Structure formats: structure tokens, C-alpha cells
């Protein structure tokens, strides 16, 4: 996979904390940052999905069970 470099400015204490976390767990900083960014993007997508779902109509449980053939 091709990679590109990004530059960010962070508080020095945050950088120290991240460095210490990665060092103590044997994690490469690049991997840590990439995973953190991916996780955050997934969280944002989940939030958008939740906003859409909130406006969907609900159905009675009995109706859902009947549809699934679990109404006994």
C-alpha cells in the first residue's frame, strides 16, 4: 500500500503521552496514529448512521416475531 506523509501540530504533553504509550507497548507510532484516525472515521460514520436510524418508524415486537416465524 502506498503511503503519504501528513503533518500535524499537537500539544507537547500529548506527544509525550503517545510516545510513552507506544514505547511501553511496542507499538510503532505510525501504526498507532493510522489506527486512531481509522477508528475516529468509523465513529463519525456510526454517528451519521444513528442520526438516520432515529427517524425510522418502529414496529411492534409481535409483528417482528411473526415476520420471523417466531410467534409460536
C-alpha positions in Angstrom: 0.0 0.0 0.0 1.3 3.4 -0.9 1.6 5.9 1.9 1.8 9.7 2.2 3.0 11.9 4.9 0.8 14.2 6.9 1.9 16.9 9.3 0.1 17.9 12.4 0.8 20.1 15.4 -0.1 18.7 18.8 0.5 19.8 22.4 3.9 18.6 23.5 2.4 16.8 26.5 0.1 14.8 24.2 3.1 13.8 22.0 5.0 12.7 25.1 2.0 10.6 26.3 1.6 9.0 22.9 5.3 8.3 22.6 5.3 6.7 26.1 2.2 4.6 25.3 3.7 3.3 22.1 7.1 2.6 23.6 5.6 0.8 26.6 3.5 -1.5 24.3 6.0 -1.9 21.5 3.7 -0.1 19.0 5.1 1.9 16.1 3.8 5.5 16.2 2.8 5.5 12.6 0.6 2.4 13.2 -0.9 3.9 16.3 -1.8 7.2 14.6 -3.2 5.4 11.5 -5.4 3.1 13.6 -6.6 6.1 15.7 -7.6 8.0 12.5 -9.4 5.0 11.1 -11.3 4.4 14.4 -12.3 8.1 14.5 -13.7 8.0 10.9 -15.6 4.9 11.8 -17.1 6.6 14.9 -18.2 9.5 12.8 -19.8 7.2 10.2 -21.6 5.4 13.1 -22.9 8.8 14.4 -24.3 9.6 11.0 -26.0 6.2 10.8 -27.6 6.7 14.2 -29.0 10.1 13.2 -30.7 8.4 10.2 -32.0 5.4 12.2 -33.6 7.7 14.9 -36.1 8.9 12.3 -37.1 5.4 11.1 -40.5 4.2 12.3 -40.6 1.4 14.9 -42.7 -1.7 14.7 -44.3 -3.8 17.5 -42.3 -6.7 18.7 -45.2 -9.1 18.0 -45.1 -8.0 14.3 -41.4 -8.6 14.0 -41.7 -12.0 15.7 -44.5 -13.0 13.4 -42.4 -12.0 10.4 -39.5 -14.1 11.5 -41.9 -17.0 12.3 -41.0 -16.9 16.0 -44.5 -16.1 17.3 -45.0 -19.6 18.4 
